[in-house]
Amino acid sequence: MWMRQSTLCASIIVLAVMVQLTLLSRLGLPGATPDLVVVSVVALALAYGPVAGAVVGFVAGLVLGFTPPAGGLIGIQALIFLVIGFLTGGVIDPRDRTVPILVGMVGLSAGGAALAYALLLAAFGTDQVIWDEVPKLVLTSSLYGLILAPIVVPAVAWLVRKITPETAL
């Protein structure tokens, strides 16, 4: 059981990183790049719960941090995605989840990840943060998360039900 779950999570995360870095980053959309990895972490956390969401988030952040072009400090995204995976996996009872709540959680997670990344970079003393751009990046990141959520969350939920029906929430 855990082998199928691990394989599914790894496949989704690797695919999300590849699509984000090769396709979404080259679209030239205004503001932030759509963060498919955060949306995938949230979708997996919603499907498997907070502990699996935290593990998937940490691994996804490390994969994204080590994948070229790796910029910034390695591990910051892993920490952010770990917190996002844990919180989104356990914040709402699976029976009380509705579509607006799920989409809102993804949007908040995407915007929160952008803001947390800027804050942590500044806390570690890097000069990569342009504070005038941060509100625009947070807003567009949230918007892109809201756009990706109705596509990614149901697709991941369907895959989880098909491949690991015994572990799905």
Buried (B, 14 or more C-beta within 10 A) or exposed (E): EEEEBBEBBBEBBBEBBEBBBEEBBEEEEEBBBBBBBBBBBBBBBBBBBBEBBBBBBBBBBBBBBEEEEEEBBEBBBBBBBBBBBBBBBBEBEEEEBEEEEBBBBBBBBBBBBBBBBBBBBBEEEEEEBEEEEBEBBBBBBBBBBBBBBEEBBEEBBEBBEEBBEEBBB
